[in-house]
């Protein structure tokens, strides 16, 4: 990316000061607080001036694209935002990766004519690498409704200690690897006792890619895998997940498709795995950052479609921490209008502090560096008429990132910005630019809110969201099967728990401290109609008990980079494989019967009954088979 010289940010103040001193006039030096206030006012004022001057084409663009474009064209604007980064990645060729919402497939041809490259195209969505210079022309088309930076996604694996991975890799090279979850869930003995192996059941995985598939097959770690045509993807988390499924359900048929081409492609592949690949069980470990916590959007709707057709769907709950362990980087609650202002802001800041004290910022931990921060509010998807904005500031008061999309009735209730990768003392603010008060959800993904100086930390439970929280999906939390996760989640954190291997899970087993918690508050049906018409506050809507169940992570695979494999990315395929054993033991079982068997026989962890971190508890293979009525052989 081309960078600007931002020396001009200081040129005028220094010149004025020199002039006054030369004439003998005493100059009062601004206090640190005054200087920070001035920087905040200049930065936010500049950003909101952009928002007030959008062209018709720019009103269809995300604020980050508009700001990046304006910064490159206006050096005086750059001087007012010396620490600001839009977060938009511009290639050496001057292109940006974008998602285009459209009513006409002719947009793909227009992108190509403008010098862009189409990565994926559907009836209503195009993902493309588009020249930044062509942004206004494409946005200005009548058949284009929105252009935004390509939606980002993550898998929910957690890299551990490098030295341990290297040691395990050497062991993996010497013998066939079996997940420790096979023993921890009692699956090894259950296969023998009940004579089940996954035979007759097809389990399909959605993740990043299967780069090492052939290597795993040559090593005897995997059988043939039915990869959806053209959907091999890139990366190897899919390979590691397939190995886990095969370890526990060795005779199940396996399939795969990538979830990383685009969000629209992910949804399409979920449906294709049912209709084309005929999968009975589907499992994924992917989350797109713009999946609404308050309504089933496109990926969740695809999950709803396949579960309605009888598919068992398992998905990682996430690794964004939980309120029980104090690891949460999530806050939700009714918007509370602050009695104080933030300098330069048009609109009303949210007051995070429910007491008589006012707090307009929530501070971020050192571990939040480089992490995305998302903001949602309780308007229907694609129909938001209430305008909220998100700002990230540093300790000096400078705005370093923001998201200020316009919401005027046909946009999404969503903003996203990224914390810088270096520095410290960052804090976030939520501002209602215009409109009504709404229930808000603020999430620093895999980061944390902390106390800092005079700022108290405010966080809540409920970070599990998106398609993992679809009503009929199994949202899967994680518990270590063997050794403990080998690094602190943040500096100063307590040690992470270890698992029971070579023993089995018991009621004294612990969950992973990074495992995301629920419950999931919903305000809208998938079609955008309100669940409780006229009430989209904390007292309205409905609540889903998520996550549903807990399964093993921290297990061995033969795949480089996943030795061991930690995260809810590893837990979900364990759960899917156990479900495959149940279905092979009783092929006539309905999804409802499988769910009841898994949940009713799970080992209760935490507070008695359902809890927000582990759901209904740790699933165990033998007890679940017995609960389903499968007879020992």
Secondary structure, DSSP 8 states (H G I E B T S, - for coil): ------THHHHHHHHHHHHHHHTT-------HHHHHHHHHHHHHHHHHHHHHT--TTGGGB-HHHHHHHHHHH-HHHHHH-TT--------TTSEEEEEEEES-THHHHHHHHTT-EEEEE-SSEEEEEEEGGGHHHHHTSTTEEEEEE---EEE--B---HHHHHHHHHHHHHS----THHHHTTHHHHHHHHT---TT-EEEEEESB-TTHHHHHHTTS---EEE-TT--BSSSHHHHHHHHHHHHSTTSEEEEEES-S-HHHHHHHHHHHHHTS--SEEEE-EEETT--SSS--HHHHHHHHHHHTT-EEEEE--SS--TTTT---EEEEE--B-SS--TT-SSEEB----SSS----EEB-GGGTT-EEEEEESS-TT-B-SEEEEEEE-TTS-EEEEE----SSSB-SEEEEE--SS-S--EEEEEEEES---EEEEEETT--B--BTTB-----S----GGGG-TTSEEEEEEESSS--SS-SSTT--------TTS---TT----TT-----EEE-B-TTS-BSSTT--STTSSEEE----EEEEESB--SSTT-SSBBSHHHHHHHHHHHHHHHHHH-TT--HHHHHHHHHHTSB--SSSS-BTTTBT-B--HHHHHHHHT----
